[in-house]
């Protein structure tokens, strides 16, 4: 029987390819062209958008043909013309070669653009399984693609996520106090709006609504001799740690920051920021991580004191990140971040201010890693487990009881001849 079904399947595929006169895995023709499948094809396939109709085909034991369209996009969606917004759909068709209304469309109830439901599909008796390997899981500052798989026991009317493959966002082990230290010297006069927008985007990644995170901002340029750090005019606390409890208030306050000054006294700014950390409500809390993010576009006016100030910051357990823009001094960035002039650990740089937004994801993920895992030496070294696993790109059912899920990462190690490890436990 299985050989017979395989023959029919390949004959149908060959026929469809011939009728479409196109590449085989994207069969999206009109209902007239597809009448041999008795399929009421979605009219959106008649335009020139590629839906990957027929990406996966599967016969069931009830003379039905399952057909996936993982790149199907909701024509009513405002993002329907955007790239990487495919929701995906699957059709169940009764193969009678007689009528044109034998297909029923099935989709996930809580579908989102980018899910690509149906990239993999499997039928095993009365149970249907399908996967969305590209479905995104947004976890605070990080963007993850672990992969999701679903099953249905009522012919696709209702879908349940496989419990074994229901990824969740990690829970923060520690609270975070983060202060952004912004260069406000004359050299950024034409680009200060870019700095403010970048700071708003970064702060949004570590929202304050939950009370887990606190965000502060220090702006610096000139240093006035004879005045204490608390009385400086050009090295100022713009936002105190814990000052804002709601994201909208924090965002609005950042947007009102104005540039001032000429020079770039980075070492003195580090010392000032230490005072802000010490004055924060959670300085003595061992469960609160302290992170400093310094953004500068040039040489420090007090470069001879930078090493001592940076060492002082790190000695207190504050974890510094250094961001350079344009004419930055890479040695100074490294001095701030780790003190190792040969290491780019916790150092990021861009050539132009308009490229700052391009490092928001990388920097926020690195900071999140420090908070979640407590590490500081590998903030930009990938240590992903299942965060980007994209589970479900391949699936095969088995009659064996020890592999009933049919998902690739559920195969016991001993069957593959592999050593046991975290990825298979």
C-alpha angles and dihedrals in degrees: 000000000000091000089051091053092049091052092050091047094053092044090054092048092049091049092049092048090051093048093047094041088211144094110314104233095057104057099159101149130146123281089256092057092045097046092114088071091050085235126159091212117207108260090226086075090068093073123073098267115118112234097170088235108189095023087141128019126190133174119215129208089256098065091261129136120215115206125185130208103188093174095051112134127201104250089208093056118105087224095051092115096045122100121251094022099111114143096187130214140204131214129207111207131188107224105221102130086221114083137036100220102067100109127093120194119222128189138169113271095226097037122160135192109276096032094112090197111201102034083130127023136174137181122205113172109300093345122093121196128190135168140214103202093173098050109130125232109198111204112182103278098002134075113213134185105193096153129241132225129194139191135204129196096184102063095275099307092118129022129200125194111243104253092221089057103044105116119203134196114259117254116242109252093196140026120250132225109186128180123191112213108202129197107232098175125134093264091071095049093113095042105039092108088060090052091051093048091049091050091051091051092048093047090050089059089061101043119195098209094096094050091234093106133045122195129201135176131210121189120199144179123125126034119215114211116224094033125098119240090255091058100046117128097205102035102061143160104241095175125017123219108267093012093120125046097179129060095226092056092048092048093049092049093051089051091058096056112119127205118244138172138029113242133062112237097174098161091054090047090056090053091048091051090053088058089053092052091048090049093051121106093244103044093115094042109109090199092063120086116213117215128179121196114195119195119190138155103201152015119314115252087216096041092143089067098040097093094052092047093048092049089050091053094052093044089064093056094256110142112219127204120191125209120190126195128191111324096019124151107239092201091056091049090053091046090055096045104043110342089242109119091199097053130083092194110143090001124122130174141181131190097226136027092238088065095059093097088060092070098046093096095046095047096044091048091051091050091047089052090055091050096045099042103023092230125137105174099067105036093136098033113100115243100164121158111176098340091104098021096122090205114203105042087124128025135174130175121225135194090223114108093221092061104040095135093064091208117137097235093051094067110116114247094235092062091056095043090238131141114257113256144152094280091061102038 
